[in-house]
């Protein structure tokens, strides 16, 4: 328990900087989809130079939904253990 408190204290002192470009999932999606450099004003796809491109907003949505799916699958044993 003490280690958890110490690590938490260290995390609080650090400035939270998340760079999605360095994420493995973000890089994988970028390799498999043509991605625009912009967020596309809230759109998931934009048309640039006659080509449809996915925006970074779509990549963020995919990452958030994937995380949601992981937590849903992770909670199945807990639900079965309670019932």
C-alpha positions in Angstrom: 0.0 0.0 0.0 2.9 2.3 0.8 4.3 1.9 -2.7 1.0 2.8 -4.3 0.9 6.0 -2.3 4.4 6.9 -3.2 3.8 6.3 -6.9 0.6 8.3 -6.7 2.4 11.2 -5.1 5.1 11.1 -7.8 2.4 11.1 -10.6 0.7 14.1 -9.0 3.9 16.1 -9.1 4.5 15.4 -12.8 2.9 17.3 -15.6 0.6 15.0 -17.6 1.7 15.1 -21.2 0.1 12.5 -23.5 1.4 12.3 -27.0 -1.0 10.1 -29.1 1.4 10.0 -32.0 3.7 7.8 -29.9 0.9 5.4 -29.0 1.2 2.0 -30.7 -2.5 1.8 -31.5 -2.4 5.3 -33.0 0.6 4.4 -35.1 -1.0 1.1 -36.3 -4.2 2.9 -37.3 -2.2 5.6 -39.1 -0.5 2.9 -41.1 -3.8 1.2 -42.1 -5.8 4.4 -42.8 -5.1 7.5 -44.7 -5.1 10.1 -42.0 -5.5 13.9 -42.2 -3.1 16.0 -40.2 -6.1 18.0 -38.7 -9.1 17.1 -36.5 -11.4 18.0 -39.4 -13.7 20.4 -37.4 -15.3 17.5 -35.5 -15.8 15.3 -38.6 -14.6 11.7 -38.8 -13.7 11.9 -42.6 -12.7 14.8 -44.8 -12.2 15.1 -48.5 -8.8 16.6 -49.5 -7.5 16.7 -53.0 -10.3 14.3 -54.2 -9.4 11.6 -51.6 -11.3 10.7 -48.4 -9.1 10.9 -45.4 -9.8 9.8 -41.8 -9.3 12.6 -39.3 -7.5 12.4 -36.0 -10.9 12.6 -34.4 -11.8 9.2 -35.8 -8.5 7.7 -34.4 -9.3 9.2 -31.0 -12.8 7.7 -31.1 -11.5 4.3 -32.1 -9.0 4.4 -29.2 -11.6 5.4 -26.7 -14.0 2.7 -27.8 -11.3 0.1 -27.8 -10.5 1.1 -24.2 -14.1 0.8 -23.3 -14.3 -2.7 -24.8 -11.2 -3.8 -22.8 -12.8 -2.6 -19.6 -16.1 -4.3 -20.5 -14.3 -7.6 -21.1 -12.3 -7.2 -18.0 -15.4 -6.8 -15.8 -17.1 -10.0 -17.0 -15.3 -12.3 -14.4 -16.3 -9.8 -11.6 -19.9 -9.9 -12.7 -19.9 -13.7 -12.8 -18.2 -13.8 -9.4 -21.0 -11.7 -7.8 -23.9 -13.7 -9.2 
